[in-house]
Amino acid sequence: MLDQNKVKLAIAPIGWTNDDMPDLGGENTFEQCVSEMALAGFKGSEIGNKYPKDVAVLKHKLDVRGLTICNAWFSTLFISEPLEVTVKNFIAHRDRLNALGAKVIGASEQGDSIQGKDLNIFGSSKPVWTDDQWKKVVEGYNELGRLAKEAGMTLTLHHHMGTGVQTAEEIDRFMESVDPDLVYLLFDSGHLTFAGIDPLPVLKKYVGRIRHVHLKDVRLPIRDQAQKEGWSFLTAVRNGVFTVPGDGDVDFAPIFSVLEEKGYEGWVVVEAEQDPAKANPFEYAKMARQYIREKTGL
């Protein structure tokens, strides 16, 4: 069982409205999303594009529902733009999250990502960084880690399909290159499984440096179809490759066991982007909540 004093449970709004494909859940409002999160039994949320930009307004709407912001996606652009562009945007992002009470910032290098492009996610278009590009990314993340720490926050790298940190070897290189006191890992069970990687060894290897966890399940038959037919990442999402924990093919029992044994502290976040017209977000949120309660005691 996970320690309720150390581990908190959140859910991402991407099941209600998809920022990358706005037609998915375009009809669902911010108020519906956060109300259903709370009603399903979650205590935290990440931030979506429909969330109010004004910190005071957003905080009030979350407070009355008993919700807290735990993290929000940040895109770094170290490969495609000057360092100062990302630094400036990061400081504004950091300060907004800090004002909302979040302690973690999840980031991903998007300078050459193909995750949003109409390209075969399993093909040769996946970015493979040169040594010079690795140097830019590592130096950039160390700087952002320093800026996060300056505000009492923690920077995590979100390994992600279609980016330069997708494979186990790329995760290793990143983690070995950055300053361990400044940059940590956001562990995502779904992206590892989608990439054909057993998530458990990665978790065991880096659990001491993991500061945020995404609980994402995968429907392997759809994942295999995506690989066979050369789908893009977003096409796979539209076709239901991801789902909530307990509804797919990821074995979460050993994942929960490692988090428990190693004393993980932080948020665990249900993040399962689906088409809300096919997978009612409230029903799936309740399904995930019940599964996690049964398996972890949270």
C-alpha positions, 0 to 999 in steps of 0.5 A: 500500500502507498503511504497517503502521507507521502503520495497524492493522487491527481488526474490530468484534464487531457481525458476531457479536452485534448490540447493537441487535438482541440476537436477531442472534447471541444464541447467539454468545459473547464468547469465540467472537467474540474467538477468531475475530477473532484466528484471522481475522488481526485485531489490534484490536477495538471493544467490544460489550455481551457484553465483560466489564465488568471491565477486567483480565478483558477485557484478559487475554482480549484479550492472550492472543489478541493483540488490542487495543481500539481504540475503543468507541461512545459516545452523546452526549445533548446535545439531550435531556438536560443537558450534565452527564449526558453529561459524567459518562458520557463520563468513565467511558467515557473512563477505561475505554477509556484503561485498555484502551489505546485512544486514540480515542473514537467518539461520535454524538449520539443525543438525537433519533436515529431509527436504532433506531426503527421509522421510515422511515430515508429519510423525514421523521423524520430529525432536522434540528437547529435553530441552538440544537440545533447550538449545544448539540452543538458546545459539548458536543463541544468539551467532550468533546474537551477531556476526551479530550485531557486523557487523551491521547486523541482524540474523533471524531464518527461521522456516522450514518444517522438522526442530525443528522450524516448528510448531507455538508452536516451533516458540513461544518457540524459540522466547520466549527463544532467546535474542530479541535484537539479534535474529529475525524471518524470516517469510515464508508464504509458510512453515507455510501454508505447515505445516497446520498453518494459517500464519496470526496469526504468522505474527500478533504476531511477526511482530515487530520482523520480519526482513525478509519476504519470499512470498511463495504460496502453492497449497493446493491440492498438499499439501494435496496429499503429506500428504495423500501419505506420500511424502518427502519435496523434492518430494512435491516440485518436484510435484509443492506444491509451486508457486509464490504469486497469483498463489496458495491458500495463501491469501496474502491480509491480510498479506500485510495489516499487514505489511503495518499497522505495518510499516514493514521495510526490504525486501520481497522476492518471493521464490517459488521453482518449476521445471523450466521445468514445470514452466518457471522461467521468466514467473512466476517471471513476474507473481509474480511481477505484482501481488505484484505491484497490491496488494502492490504498490511496 
